Amino acid sequence: MKRYEAVARAVGERIEQGLYRVGDRLPSIRQLCQEFQVSVSTAQEAYRRLEEAGAVEARPRSGYFVAPRVTPSVLPSVSRPAQRPLDVSQWDQVLELVGESPDQDRLLRLGRGIPDLDAATLGPLLRRLSTLHRRSGAQDLNYDSLAGSLELRRQIARLATASGCLPHPDDLLITTGCQEALSLSLRTLAGPGDVVAVDSPSFYGTMQILKAQGLKALEIPTDPQTGISLAALELALEQWPVRAIQVTPTCNNPLGYTMPETRKRALVALAQRFDVAIVEDDIYGDLAFTTPRPRTIKSFDDDGRVLLCSSFSKTLVPGLRVGWIAPGRYRDQVLHMKYVSTGASATLPQLAVAEFIAHGHYERHLREMVRQYQRQRDIMLGWVARDFPQGTGVSYPQGGFLLWLELPGEVDCVRLNALLAEERLHIAPGSLFSASGKYRHCLRLNYAAALTGAVEAAVKRVGEIAASLLVEHAEMRE
């Protein structure tokens, strides 16, 4: 290996490992010469090679910086689900993913939608929870308002301005996580046998809400960069009696895209034309990698037909079960649904989150998590490019911490998951994200927690077994 190649590899490995983050200034030519004991021309050639590879960028009179990662060379294809309402299945696989097993502590779950629970910036929240539990009086242990803590609703209303919304605290209801917010919305809007249009692939939790309530899912083709196809949705609205449209347009789960603002506006206009409600899941919106954070569909809603759902389960921790909904014109019906389902939400977690936000800890936590998740997205993308079969399509998340992979069609990720279980590994097979079990050749990975050597080895093993399934399929055809 030539000297400049060795220097380029060393710097490139540091970038891949996250020692230098996107946008960080890299060592100067002089510093590189001193560290590696090379000439100026060798250091310059090393940076030139890294620049050609897209890893660094040169800025006149400023030096070299870590370049933003380019979009993966192969993206997942635009989905083409069945163009008819379907009953939802896949519950057994969902239960396997989210349920407990006797040896779950020894299982490395690569596909769960869980944020980094070890973040140092969560410290003030944990301390406040501890204090509240020690010092809470009778009032704190009583039922809260059915609408939820007024102070928390005030803080959420303040945060919502960043997404283009201007809600009054009375416009908001606190829920037991975003899952309840979605469930309340869909129960309010539709009944057994009704049709709900969804983006596809779609969050499996929403799929199971439809199943539990006897609703039919009408999956709409979805682009991995721009979101749900408005043309296909318009045709569906003309053909079927759709009662609601459910989408996750910002930092989508599982595809990671953020719908452009023009398309969000167009979606609202389409819903108005057909007089149908929109259930917007914005649970990952605060984790967007862009500044300012993208606007919600709700911010374009001028007649109250958008029900905006979110929670702190992905930005903070899921165990608090603190979510919220801005139900628009459906507030009274949603409030009644909440009363008959869970009643008031737990009080102490609401108080802790409200104080965490009020003291500025939430914004600081978000800034750190966004930097971490963007950095780890790029690391994970590098691992996938290195370890997975050629032709694997990979999403390019605009926020959050989930990656969607589309493997060559011969790979069955349900079988892949079964083989991985023998090695104490677990992924989220793509079939979970469809009413009918489509996307069996796809999977979802999580890059939220520290990307340790063990996680890197696990990702590599997933790629190796996927490659072996391809070889096995080729041999069977011969």
N, C-alpha and C positions, 0 to 999 in steps of 0.2 A: 504494500500500500504506500502511495506517495505521501509526503509530509502534509501537503495541503488537504489531501483526502482524510488523513487521520485527524487533523484539526477540525475539519468540517463535520466529521462524524461525531467527535466529542461535543461540539457545540450543539449539533442537531439532537443528540441524546439528551442533553440538558433541557432543551426546549420540549422534547417529547415527554420527559419526566415531570415537567411543570416547574422546574427550577427557574426558568424564565417564562413569564406569562405573556400573553398576547399584548403587544404595545410596549413591553418593557424595553429599555435601552440595553443593548448588548455591550460587552467589553470593547473598548476602542482597539484599533489596529495595534497601537503601542502596547496595550495591556495583553493582547493576544500573543504578540511577539515575546513578551517577557514570560508569560505563563508557559508557553509551549517551546520556548527557545528556538523560534523560527525567524526567518527574515520577513521584512515588510511585504515583499512580493508574495511569499507563501501565505501570509495572513490574509492579504487582499484576495488571493485566488480562492482561499477557503470560503470567505464571505461571498465571493462571486458565485461559487457553486451552490451555496445555500440560498442565494437570491434566485438563481435559476430554478431551484427546486421549490420555490414559493415559501420557504421557511422564514426568510428574513427580508426586510426591505431597507434600502439605503435612503436616507433623507439628507439633502444637501446641507453641508455645514453643521450637521447634527449627529451623524454617525449611523450605526446600524440598529434596527429594532426588530422585535419579533413580529412577523407579519400575521394578519388575520388568516385563518385557514380558509382555503377555497372550498367551494361546494364539492362534495365527493364526485368522482368521475361518473359513477353510476348511481342514480337516484332510484328509489322504488317507483314502480310504474303506476300510472293513474289507475285507480281501482275500477273494476267493472262488475259490481255486484248484480244479483238478480233484480230485475226491474219490476218487482211485485211485492206486496206485503207478505211478510213471513212471520211464523211463530218463532220465538227465540228458544234456543237450546243451550248447550254447553255448561249447564250449572255444575255438573260433576267436576269439570276441569277448573272452573272458577274456585270451587270449594277446595280443590287440591292446592291452588295457588295461594289463597288467603287463609285457609284453615290451618289448624295446628296438627302436628303429628308428634308421636312420642320422641322422635329424634330430631326435631326441628332445629335445635340449637347446633347440631352438627351439620346442618344443610346450608350450603352457601347459595342464597337466593339471589340470582342475578337479574330477575325480572320484576321484582316487587316495586310498586310506586311509592317508595318511602324516601324522604329527604335525609340529609346528613343529621343524625341525632346526636353526634358528638361535637357539633360546632361550638366553639368557645363563646360565641356571641349569644348563645342561648342561656348563659349563666344567670343574667338578671331575671329572666323568666322563671327559672327553676328556683332561685332564691325567693322570689315573690310568692310562688306557689307554696313553698315550705312555710313562709311566714304566715300566709293566710290560713293554712291548715292548723298552725299552732295557736293563732290568736283569734280565729273566727268566733263570732258570737252567735246567738240564736237566730238573729235576723239573716246572717249569711248562710245559715243552714236551712232556711225556709224556702218555699217555692219562690222563684223570681217571677217577674212579670212574664206573661205568656209571650210577649213580643221580645223579651230579653232585656238585659241590662241596658239602661238608658246611656250610661257612660260609654259602654262598648259601642253602642249604635252611633253615638256622637263621633267616636274615633274612626269608625268604619266610614262614616259619611265624609269625614275629613280626608281620609286616604283615597276615597273614590274619586275625588276631584282630579287625581293624576290620570285617571282613565277617561276623562271627559264627562263624567257624571256629576250632577249636583243634587244628590238626594238629601232630603230632610231626615233626621233620625227616625221620625215616625213612618217614613217610607220603608224602613228596614225591619226585618224579623230575624232574630237569632235562631239558629237551628243546631241540631246535633250532627255537625259535620255537613259537608257538601252533599253527601249521599242523601241525607234527609231532605235537603233543599231541592234536589232534583226529583226525589220521590214525591214530595208535596206538590211540586209544580205539575208533574205529569198526572197525578191523581186528580188535581183540580181541573185539568184541561180535557182529560179523556177517560173513557170507561171501557170495560171489557169489549173486545172486538174492534175498537177504534184503531186507526192507523196513525203512526208517528213517523215522520221522515227524519232520518239520521245520516250524519256523515259516515263514511265507511272507508277504512276500519274505524270502529267507534269504541269508546271506553266500555269495558265489559260490565262495570257496575251499572251503567245506564241500561245495557242490554238486559240485565237481570231484573231491573225495575219493570221494564216492559213485560218480561215473562211473568213476574209475580202479579201484575195487575191485569193480565190477560190482553195486553195490547199487542198489536202487530207492528213489526219494524219494516219500514220501507227504506232500504239502504240506497244512498245516492252516490254515484261516482265522485271520487274525491282526488284532487291533485295534491301531491306531496309538498308543493310549494305555495299554492294559492288557495287550497281548501275545496269545499264542497262545490260541485259544478252547478252554477246557477241555471244554465240551460236545461240540464237534466232535471233539476228540482222544479223548474217551471213546467216541464212536460208532466212530471209526477203530480203536481198540484192540479193540472188540467184533467188528469186521468183518474185520480183516486181521491176519496173524501178524507184528506189529511187533516187531523185535528191539531197537530202541533209539529214544529220543526225543532229538533234538538241538535245543537252544534257546540263544538269547543273550538272557537275560531282563533284564539290567541294562545300560542305555545301549546298547540294541540297535543292531546294524548290519544294515540301513540305516535303520530307522524311528525310532531314537532313544529309544523308550519305556523305562521301567523298570517291570517287573511289580510290582504291589503285593504286600506280604508275604503277605497272606491267600491270594493266588492262587499264590504260590510254595509255600506249605505244601500247598495243595490239589493242586498238580501232583505233589508227592512222594507224597502219599496215593494219588493215582490210579496212579502208577507202582508203588507197593507192591501195590495191589489186583490189578493185571494182571501183576505180577512182571516188570517191564521196567526196563532201566537208563536213566539220563538222562546225556547228555553235555552239560555246561554250559560254554559259552564265556563267560568273564568278562573278556575282554581289555580292555574299556573301563570296567570297573567302578570302578577307582581314579580315573577322570576324572568321576565323578558330580558334579553341581552342588549336591547337597544334603549337609548335614552332620548326623549322621554318614553315611558312605557306605552305600548299601543293602546289606542282607544277601544273601548268595548262596543259591541253592537248596541248595547243599552244606551250609549251616549248619543246615538242617532234616532232614538225612539221618541217620537213626539205624541204618541197616543196611548202609551202604557201597555203595549202588547208584548213587550219583552220582559221575561222573568229572568233576572240576573242572579246566578247562583255562585257561591264561592265558599271558601273556608280558609283556616290557618293550618290545615293538615299538611300541606305541601311546603308552605313557607316557613312554618315553625315546627310543630310536632303533631302527628296524627292522634296521639292518645288523649289530647285535651278534648277532642270532639267538639270544637267550636267552629260553626259555620254560620252562613247568613244568606239571606235572599232579599232582593228588591223586587217584589212581585207586581209592581205597577197597578193596573186596573183590577188585578185579581187578589188584592191584599186581603180582603175580608174572607174570601173563600179559602185562601191558603192558611190564614190564621185559624180558621175552623178546622181545617185538615190537621194542623199541628196539634190542636187541642185533643182531637180524638186519636191521634197516633202516639205522641210522646208527652204532650203537655209541655210545661216549662223545661228549658234546658238547665243543666247543672250550673249553679251560681258561681262557685269559686273559680273555675277555669275562666269564666267570662271576666271576672274582676282582675285576675292576673294578666290576661291578655290586654285588657283596657289600659292598665297601668304600664305595661311593657311598651305599648304604642305611645301613650301620653308622654313618657320620659325620653322619647327619641330612640329607644333601643331597637324598635322594629325596622326603621329605615337603615340603621347601621348594620343590622343583621342581614337585611336584604342586599345591601351593597357587597358585603363579604361573600354571601352565597352566590350571587350572580357572577362575581369574579371566579369563584371556585368552580361552579358548574360549567362556565364557558371554557375554562382551562381544561377541565376533566373531559368535557365533550371532545375536545381536540385530541387529547391523549387516547380516548377510547376509539375515536375514528382511526387513529394511526394503528392501533392494535387490530381492529377489524380488517383494515386494508392489508395488513401483514399476514394475518392468521386465517382468514376465511377464504372459501373457494372463489376463484376468479369469476366475475360476473355477478357477485353479490351486490344488490342495490342497498344503499344506506341513506337514511334520512339525514337532514342537516338541521337539527333543532334550533329554533330561534329563541329558545328559552327553556327553562325547566331542566330535567335531568334524565330524560328517557330517549332511547335510541331505537329506531325501527329498522329491522333488517329484512330484506327480501332475498332469500337464497334461490339458487336455480331450482326450477319447478320440481325436479326429481327428489328433493330433500323434504321429507315429512317431519316437521318440527315436533309433532306430537310423539312420534317414535323417538326422535332425537332427545326429547325431554325424558322419556322413559330410560334411555340408555345413560343419560347424564345422572339420573337419580341413583344409579348403581355406584356412582363416584361422588355422591353427596353434593351434587350440583343441581340447580333448578333454574329454568328460564320460563318466560311467559310465551307459550306458543301462540302464533297469530290467530288460530281458530277461535280463541277466546273473544276476539274483537269483532266478531261477525254473528249475526242472528243464525245463519245457516252453517257456520263452521268453515267458512272460506278462509283463505290465507294460511293454510296448513304449511306452506313453504316459507312462512314469515315468523319472526320472533321479536320480542321486545327485551332490551337490556337497560339496566339502571347504572348511571355513572355518578350518583350523588355522593356516596361515602368515599373515604380515602381509597385511592386506587393503588392498593398495596401489591407486592409481588404475588401474593396468593390470588388476588383478583385477576392480575395479568395472566397468571398460569391457568386460571379457570376459563377466562375468555379464549385463550389459546386452545384449551382442550375442547371447548364448544366447536371452534372452527375445525379442529382435527377430526372430530367425530362426524361433523357435517360433511367434510370431504370424503370420509370413509363411506358414508351412505351414498355419495355420488358414484364412487368407484363400484360399490356393490350393485347399484342400479345399472351401471354400464355393463358389468359382467353378466348380469341376468339377461340383458338384451342380446348378448352375443350368442 
